[in-house]
């Protein structure tokens, strides 16, 4: 009877260990996409957005904002096929098709964005005066 319990205990222990290591390998199966967004003059596009979408459903998977050097990193990307979309005000939106991630893979991409020709962005602000401002000024 005692050897039967020892055998069952060892069997449960081995199966638990196998399940644990399978879980660890599943967690570590994700990949990384990193890269840089630059303009046609090879200058970084600062603070552009980098969005990863599922290529079949076109749904959002992950996203980030580039740093001051135009660099981005998307971590924990599950294996599959994706579209990398970059966007920034004053530039044409750019999409890189068919980025395929396998297990534990690191993919590096350099994305070149073109400026929108002839369009500039002007921000204008006006301060409105209120009755309180007028009363304060008269004092």
KAGI-V218999 format. One record per pair of residues at least 6 apart in sequence whose C-alpha atoms are under 8 Angstrom apart, sorted by the first residue. I is the first residue (numbers start at 1). J is the second residue. D is the distance in whole Angstrom. If there is no record, write none. Layout:
# KAGI-V218999
I&J&D / I&J&D
This chain:
# KAGI-V218999
28&103&8 / 28&104&7 / 29&78&7 / 29&79&7 / 29&102&8 / 29&103&5 / 29&104&5 / 30&75&8 / 30&76&5 / 30&77&5 / 30&78&5 / 30&79&6 / 30&102&8 / 30&103&6 / 30&104&5 / 30&105&7 / 31&75&7 / 31&76&6 / 31&77&5 / 31&78&6 / 31&79&7 / 31&101&6 / 31&102&7 / 31&103&6 / 31&104&5 / 31&105&5 / 31&106&6 / 31&107&8 / 32&73&7 / 32&74&6 / 32&75&5 / 32&76&6 / 32&77&6 / 32&104&7 / 32&105&6 / 32&106&5 / 32&107&6 / 33&73&6 / 33&74&5 / 33&75&7 / 33&77&8 / 33&106&6 / 33&107&5 / 33&108&6 / 33&109&8 / 34&71&7 / 34&72&6 / 34&73&4 / 34&74&6 / 34&106&7 / 34&107&6 / 34&108&5 / 34&109&6 / 35&71&6 / 35&72&6 / 35&73&7 / 35&108&5 / 35&109&5 / 35&110&5 / 35&111&8 / 36&44&7 / 36&66&8 / 36&69&8 / 36&70&5 / 36&71&4 / 36&72&6 / 36&109&7 / 36&110&5 / 36&111&6 / 37&44&6 / 37&45&6 / 37&46&8 / 37&48&7 / 37&66&8 / 37&70&5 / 37&71&6 / 37&86&8 / 37&110&6 / 37&111&5 / 37&112&6 / 37&113&7 / 38&44&4 / 38&45&5 / 38&70&7 / 38&110&7 / 38&111&6 / 38&112&5 / 38&113&6 / 39&45&6 / 39&112&5 / 39&113&5 / 39&114&6 / 39&115&7 / 40&112&6 / 40&113&7 / 40&114&6 / 40&115&8 / 42&112&8 / 44&68&7 / 44&69&5 / 44&70&5 / 45&68&8 / 45&69&7 / 45&70&5 / 45&88&8 / 46&66&6 / 46&67&6 / 46&68&5 / 46&69&6 / 46&70&5 / 47&65&6 / 47&66&5 / 47&67&5 / 47&68&6 / 47&70&6 / 47&88&8 / 48&65&6 / 48&66&5 / 48&67&8 / 48&70&7 / 48&86&7 / 48&87&6 / 48&88&5 / 49&63&7 / 49&64&6 / 49&65&5 / 49&66&6 / 49&86&5 / 49&87&5 / 49&88&7 / 50&63&6 / 50&64&5 / 50&65&6 / 50&66&7 / 50&72&7 / 50&84&7 / 50&85&6 / 50&86&5 / 50&87&7 / 51&60&7 / 51&61&8 / 51&62&6 / 51&63&4 / 51&64&7 / 51&84&6 / 51&85&5 / 51&86&6 / 52&60&6 / 52&61&5 / 52&62&5 / 52&63&6 / 52&82&6 / 52&83&6 / 52&84&5 / 52&85&6 / 53&59&5 / 53&60&5 / 53&61&5 / 53&62&7 / 53&82&6 / 53&83&5 / 53&84&6 / 53&85&8 / 54&60&7 / 54&61&6 / 54&81&7 / 54&82&5 / 54&83&6 / 55&81&6 / 55&82&5 / 55&83&5 / 55&97&8 / 55&98&7 / 56&81&8 / 58&83&8 / 62&74&7 / 63&74&7 / 64&72&7 / 64&73&7 / 64&74&7 / 65&72&7 / 66&72&5 / 77&101&8 / 78&101&7 / 78&102&8 / 78&103&8 / 79&100&7 / 79&101&5 / 79&102&5 / 79&103&6 / 80&100&6 / 80&101&5 / 80&102&7 / 81&98&6 / 81&99&6 / 81&100&4 / 81&101&6 / 82&97&7 / 82&98&6 / 82&99&5 / 82&100&6 / 82&101&8 / 83&95&7 / 83&96&6 / 83&97&5 / 83&98&6 / 83&99&6 / 84&95&6 / 84&96&5 / 84&97&7 / 84&99&7 / 85&93&7 / 85&94&6 / 85&95&4 / 85&96&6 / 86&93&6 / 86&94&5 / 86&95&6 / 86&111&8 / 87&93&5 / 87&94&7 / 90&115&6 / 90&116&6 / 90&119&7 / 90&120&7 / 90&121&8 / 91&113&6 / 91&114&6 / 91&115&4 / 91&116&5 / 92&113&6 / 92&114&6 / 92&115&6 / 92&116&6 / 93&113&7 / 94&111&8 / 94&112&8 / 94&113&6 / 96&111&8 / 101&107&8
